C-alpha cells in the first residue's frame, strides 16, 4: 500500500501539532511533515507533493492557493474553536481523523473542483466546502455534524462580551474575588479572546453585528436548528434562550464559562438569572419565568426546562433543552423518533402500495374522504380510536393514504412520573414532522394514571397537527376539553386484506407460500402489518440457515415464535405433540372435532363474504364444550386442534385465576382473554364447571359475587374472537346461558373393546422392548379403562421393566394396572387381577 504524505502547517498550539504528528505517524501508512513556519507551506507542498495539507483556522477560500501547487492535494482545515478537541491522546477524534484522511485520499481529487477538495473538520464531523462556499454536513442536513460554527460564533460573542463587561466593572477591585478557581482572562482564553487586544466596546459592536446576522437574519443557523425555529415559531428572544441552553452540550468550554459567570464552576447549565443577563433583560428573570409559563409553543412544548428533577427545591436551577430536541440535533428526526419510542410513517405524497391494492370498503373510503377536512380544521378534533389489536396500524395506514405523516407511540409501559416527559417529546416530534400523533396503551393503566395522561394529552392537542387516542377504556367524560371529539371505530378486519398483506410480505422475501397456507395464516393469526413483516423476516432468516425446510412450515413456526412472549401468569402454554391419528374416537365424533378448525379458517368467507356475521348474536368467536369421563381424550383433542391451526394452546390455571378478592377474578380473566387474542392462541378451560357453573339463588354476598363472575365471564366469552375450548366431566353443572352460546358440544364416550385395543397398541412406542406375552387384545377385552388410564399403565410398566433391566412383560403390565385401578377407585376390578396375571 502506498504511503500517504501529510503536511501539518504551524498550529496555534505547538503541543497539539506535535501530538497530531506523533499519532498520525503511528497509524502506519502516513509520512507526516510538521512545519515550523507558515511561509514554508508553498515551498514544501511544491517540492514534496503531499496528498493532505492540515491547516488551522484559515478561510476556506484562502486554501485554494495551495491546491494549485499540487493536483492531488486536499486541504483539511481544523476549526480554530475545536482544535483543542484533539489535545487528549485517547480522544476518539484522532482515529476519526485518520479514517477521514484515508477516505479522502482513496478518491481521485484531480477531477473535483477546487472548493470540493477543501474540508473543514470539527469534533462533530467533516464538512466538505462546495463550490458555492456553503458547508454541507457529511451525515445529512439534520445531524449534529451540521455546521454549528455560526451558532458557536454567536455564543463566543455573547459569553465574551459578558465576561469582558464583568472584568471591566471590577477594574478597581471593589467587587471581591470572583470564582477563585478561574480568572476572567482564563475564561476569555477558552473562548479564544484577548481582553488586552479587544475592548469592551469592540466586543459589544461584534456582538451586535453577529446577533443581527445570526438571530435576526438567521444566516448561519444550522438546518436542524432552523427547522426547530420554524416548526415552533420561535421569536428572537426564544431562539437566544434555546441557543444558550444548548451551549454546554455543544462544547464543554461553554460549561466552564457558564460556571464562571455563575460563581460556581460546578453549575455548568445557565440559570434563569444568567439567561436574563445574557439576553439583555438583566434583573428580569421573573419575566422569563412568565414566558416559560405562557401559551406560545415555546412554553407549551417546554423547549427548555429545569435540569433538576425537583427544581422547586433548588434556588435558580440550571436549564436544559428538551431532550428530544437535542436528540434531533444529534441523530436527526428519524433517530430521535426511534430513541423516543415512536414509530414514524412518512408519506411520499402518493397512495401506499398496500392501499392501492386494498379491497375497497365503504366505511374506509368515507373516513379517507373526511380526514383532510378534519385535520385542516382549527382547532383539529381529538380522534378517539376504538378497536383492539391492529386498529392503530389501520388508522396510520389511512392517514398515510391521505398524505399525512404519522407517529405512533405506546404509552402502556410508562411508569409514574415519566409519562409527562415522554408525551411532551412525542408532541414535539409530531410538530417537527408535521405528523399526526397516535397514542396507544392508555387503557392499560389504572384509572388515576390514565386520567392524568389523558388530560396532559388534551392540553397538548391544540398544538399538534392531529391527536389520536387509541383504546377501549378511555374515559371521555374525564377529558375536560373544549375541543371536538371524533369517535372512529375501525371496520372489522377482512380476511382478504390480511391474505394480501401476507402474500406481499412473503413475495418480497422470496418465500413461496401456498394459497391454502395463506388462508390459514390469515384466519389463525390476526397480525398487524408490522407483525406480519416481522414473521416473514423470521422465516426468511430460518431459510438462510436451512433451505431444506418447507416455506409454509417455516412461516407457521415463525408466527408461533412471534407470540411466545405473550402469556400471563394465569395460563400455561401446552406443547402440542399429537396428530389426528393419535386420538382413538368413534368416527362421527372425530368428524365433529375436525369441523372446529374449519370454522376458524373459513370464518372470513362465511361471515364476511356470505354475510352470516350479521346473524350471529353472540359474537364471531368459536366456543366448544368437550364433556366426558376423565381420560377420554378431551385435552388431547384440544391439543390436536391447536396443532392443526398452527397456534399455541393456552391452558387456564384456575388456581391463579379465581380470587377471593372482589374484582380480581374478572381482572385475571380479562388479562387471559386479551393475551389469547394478542397471541392468537386457543384457550383451554379444563374442569370448566368450576368457572362456568350454574348461577344460584342469592342468599349472601358470596353468592352475589359468584354470580357476577359468571355473568362477566359470559360477556367476555361473547367478545372473544378466537377459539375457546371448555372441558368438563359433568356437563349438567354448566350454566345454560353458556350452553346456548356454544357452537360445538362434543360428547366423549368411553372407548369400546375395539377402541381400547387400538389405544393399548398405541400406548407402547415402536422402540419400546415389549415381551411376547403382552396380549393387548386380552387386555382390551378384560379391562374397561379409558385412554388416559391405559397410557398411565403403559408408562408405569415401562419404568418397572427398566428398573429390573428387562423387557416389558405381562407381569409388569398387570402390576401397573393394579396400581391404576386402586388409584381410580375400581377396587372390584383390582380383586380379579390375580386370574388375569395367571
PyMOL commands that set and color helices and strands:
alter all, ss='L'
color gray80, all
select helices_A, chain A and resi 14-26+38-48+60-67+83-86+92-106+115-117+149-169+184-190+200-216+223-231+236-250+252-261+272-278+285-292+297-300+311-313+323-340+353-357+362-376+391-401+419-433+442-444+447-461+476-478+495-508+515-524+529-545+551-562+580-582+587-601+603-609+612-615+634-645+654-657+664-679+688-690+701-719+731-733+736-741+753-763+776-782+787-803+810-824+827-831+833-837
alter helices_A, ss='H'
color red, helices_A
select strands_A, chain A and resi 4-8+30-34+52-56+74-78+118-122+125-129+135-137+304-306+319-321+342-345+382-385+405-410+435-440+466-470+485-488+571-574+622-628+649-652+682-685+723-728+744-748
alter strands_A, ss='S'
color yellow, strands_A
deselect
rebuild
show_as cartoon
